[in-house]
Amino acid sequence: MSELLLRIDRFEVPLSARDEFMTRIVETHAVLHSQPGLNFDRIVERRGDDGSTIIITIAEWKSAEAIDAAAAAVRKMREATDFSPAAFIEANGIRADIGVYAPVAGI
């Protein structure tokens, strides 16, 4: 049985890293769009109080299996381009909060 899940990622990105970060996010979401089980995705942003950019990505998936398959496809793309998201995040002082959420039942 499918269960609706949302992958919601929040990033606090210094302005100096914003453009490259957005390029990487767009690359990632291009891969996500080719994956079965993606219902929709959004990328939103606002300026943080400290001058950084807060970027939130939201992707709604039909199941945990669809999320796992998409994550594997993104890893494969990153390996092919020799890009490490963890290293990029650390080198640029980006703060990340990444998680998978389920809708609240009965609401």
C-alpha positions, -999 to +999 in steps of 0.1 A: +000+000+000+012+035-008+016+061+018+020+097+009+053+112+022+070+146+019+107+152+017+112+187+031+147+202+032+156+235+047+189+252+040+204+284+053+228+294+025+253+323+027+247+347-002+282+340-015+271+303-022+235+309-033+240+308-071+260+276-071+237+260-045+206+268-067+224+254-097+229+221-078+193+221-065+180+226-101+202+197-112+188+175-084+152+184-091+157+176-128+166+141-118+136+139-094+112+149-122+123+118-141+114+095-112+082+075-108+062+084-077+069+121-076+036+140-072+050+175-071+079+195-060+086+231-050+116+252-043+110+284-023+133+310-007+134+340+014+161+363+029+172+353+064+175+378+093+213+375+091+214+382+053+216+346+043+191+329+020+168+304+034+159+278+007+133+251+013+126+222-011+095+202-009+088+170-028+057+149-024+061+112-030+037+083-033+058+060-011+090+054+008+101+031-020+098+060-045+119+082-022+146+055-019+147+050-057+149+087-063+177+091-038+196+063-055+192+081-089+204+114-074+235+096-058+243+081-092+241+115-109+263+131-082+289+103-085+290+107-123+297+144-118+322+138-089+302+162-067+298+157-029+268+176-015+282+170+021+315+186+012+299+215-006+276+222+024+305+220+048+329+242+027+303+269+023+289+271+058+255+259+048+231+247+075+208+219+065+177+203+081+166+174+060+137+151+067+108+130+055+074+139+069+040+122+068+007+141+067-010+144+101-038+118+102-074+131+104-066+167+093 
